Amino acid sequence: MKGFVKIAYWDSEKNGSPPRVLGEIRGTPTIKLLRPKRKAKTNKAKDVVDYNMERKADDMSSFALDSMPSFVERVNGPEDFEKFKTKATKFGLPMMLFFSEDRRILNEMKFLSTEFRKKVLIAQIPFSKKENKNLFFEYGVRGRALIVVPPTAAGGGERDEPGDGNQQPNEVVYDGKWSLHRLQSFFSEHALASEVKPKPAEKVSEEEKRQAEPEEKEKVKTEL
């Protein structure tokens, strides 16, 4: 589990009451899993899940890996891919394009999507989805591949000579071993240095609201 899950031990006899975030502890040994909340703004917000399966290594590791959060966005055709590119352009995020043979999300990708959340945007493009085959052709990909497109190119126009097997100058193809350590180094090299934050909504003054009210009323009257 090294690299995927951090395992901590709390001795309730020597250290006293466990951290409040763990919730109620009715007996020992107790096993709990903390994972980032799926829709939280940061990774600091946690869900706490009680482990109630067999106390065997295989069962415990399967439970932990299956419970890992994933912020990988699955692409199911050109329309999904355009939405993904629009989102990346809006926030100025590098696009990590993970071309896979099937729909299974690698544990490495789930981990990296959390570790580099809001620093990159990851899309999984499965070949098993027939709507994605043109994307494989466009990027000159056969089988499993990982391509990073920097923010300056994420919102660009049409790619030159799609399907010729040659990547564009601004794209980088991962050619290392598919191990967590190597992938993590690749992500570190191409991810943003800090998380992007949504721009605050513009505040409307009370005076502006009052000025807008007659226009809104007139619009409603016209529509009626």
Protein Blocks (a to p, Z undefined) as FASTA:
>chain_A
ZZjaccddddfklnopadfklopafbdcddddddddfkbmbfkbccddddfbdcdfklmm
mmmmmmpccfbdcdebjklmmmmmmmmmmnopacdddddfblbdcfklmmmmmmmgokac
cddddfklmklmmmmmmnopghjddddddfklmmmccdehehklpacfkbccdfbdcdfk
lmmmmmmmmmcfbdcdddddddddfklmmmmmmmmmmmmmmmZZ
